Amino acid sequence: MRERETDQLTQFIGGADVVSSEIAEIEVPRAAYLRTGDSESVARAETLLLRFNLVALDDELRREVARALPADLRSLDAVHLVSCLRLAEQLDAVVVYDRRLAEAVRRHGLRVAAPAAPS
């Protein structure tokens, strides 16, 4: 599913290792389906996710997510935040386009990247 940011994001990532929370296995194909209504889009999204290393949504992570700050962060964004924090020492940047999540990531001292995002 191509978006305005796709080309610059692809260039930014290059051959780097990419990581996400395992909830991406739900979010990404679902977003593809909601946008297109096409099962082929879902299949392409699932194939794309094979490139990702996924952070498990284990018991400890779930407990941390329940208490994640800021308190107004949406639940799924809190999962992504805590997943990033778990790997903070290994991350060059966190690619995020959501304003609230980007703010939370920065507050925790991580670098945010949003290739091709409007300023």
N, C-alpha and C positions, 0 to 999 in steps of 0.2 A: 504494500500500500504506500504509494509515493505521497509525500507531503512536501510543502515548500522547503523544508529544512533538509530533506533527504540527501541531496548531493553534498552539501557542506558537512553534514553529520558523518556521512560515509568517508569523506576525505579526512575529517578530524580523527575518526577511529582508526582508519588505516588497518594495519595488521595487529593492533593492540589486543590484549586479552580484555574481554568484556564480561562484566559481572552484573547480575541483578538478583533480586529476591525471587524465590521460586513462584511467588504469586504472579510473576510475569507470564508464566505458563497459562494463566487464566486471562489476565488483563490484555495481553497483546492479541491473541487470537479473537477474543471477544470484541475488542475495539475494531479489528479488521472486519468482523462479521457485521457489527452494528453500522459501520460506515458503508459497506458494500452489499451486504445481504448475500454474499457469494461464498460458497464453501471452498472455492479455490483460493480465495484470499486468506481464509483460515489456514489452509494447508501451507501456503507460502509463509505465513506468520510462524507456524509451528516449525517449519524448516529453518527459518532465520534464527529461532531460539536455540537450535542445536549448537550454534556458535558460542552461546553464553555459558559461563560458569554460574551456577545458581546457588544462592545462599539458602540453606534449608530453614524452613519455618518451624524450628524445633521448640521444645517447651521453654527453654531459657529465652529465646528470642521473643516468643509470645508474651512472656512476663515483662520483658523490657519494653516492648511495644505498648503495653497497657499503661505504662508510666512515662512514656516518652514526652519530652517537652519540645516545642511549646504545646500546651494543652489543647489549643484550637486546631492542631494539625489533624487532618482527616485520617481515619484508621489505616487505609491502605498506604497513604503517604508516610505514616509513622512506621509501617513495616519496611518501606524502602529506606527511610532514614536510619533505622536501627541496623538494617543490613549493611548500610554504608559504614556506620560507626564500627561495626564488628571488623571491618576490613580497612579501617582508616589508614593504617600505616602502609598499606600496599597500594593505595589509590593515588593516581596522578590527578584525577579530576572526577567529579560526579556530573554526568550529563543529565540535566533536568530543565524542563521548560515550564514547570508549574511555579508560580511566584512564591506561594507559601512554603512549599517544600524547599525551594532554592534558598529562601531566607533561613529556614531551619538548618539546612546543611552548612551554610556560611557561619551561623551562630556557633556551630560545633567545630569551627576551624577548618573545614574542608573547602577545597577549591571547587567552584561551580563553573561548568562550561555549558553553553547553550548555542552551539553553532547555528548561524543564520537566524537566530531569534531577533524579533524587532527590538529596538532599543527603547 
